């Protein structure tokens, strides 16, 4: 019995270490992201990649920023919290519920960042990414006419 709890504790620590490493790598790649690192975002890409995590970090940061916008900076923070829980020996209960909740939180954060402040299309896409831009458009269009009523009808119909 003691060997099983010892193996579980070791597994939780390894998971925590992997999440900590992933959080640090993602945070470093996001905070040192520069659009001129990749040819996709610039007509004259940098000869030397400015991202501290190299080409892989530049592509990872570009993907996260394109999909989630500024809400992507929340991912390393959540990974860090999960890593601390792993180090403290508190294994997650219902991991699938945590992951689904986290994905919903990312979508909601992207949408919120997209519809707040300046309503310029470029600024909305920058702040919320593709997810925020599309979900923000579904719930709140440029004419300031809420579409939430339509979305609520669709969601109620789908859930029944």
CORFEN-V660591 format. One record per run of one state. SS is the DSSP state (@ for helix, = for strand, . for the rest). FROM is the first residue (numbers start at 1). TO is the last residue. Records with the same first field share a line. If there is no record, write none. Layout:
BEGIN
SS->FROM-TO / FROM-TO
END
This chain:
BEGIN
.->1-1 / 32-34 / 38-53 / 88-94 / 116-120 / 141-145 / 147-147 / 160-160
@->2-31 / 35-37 / 54-87 / 95-115 / 121-139 / 148-159
=->140-140 / 146-146
END
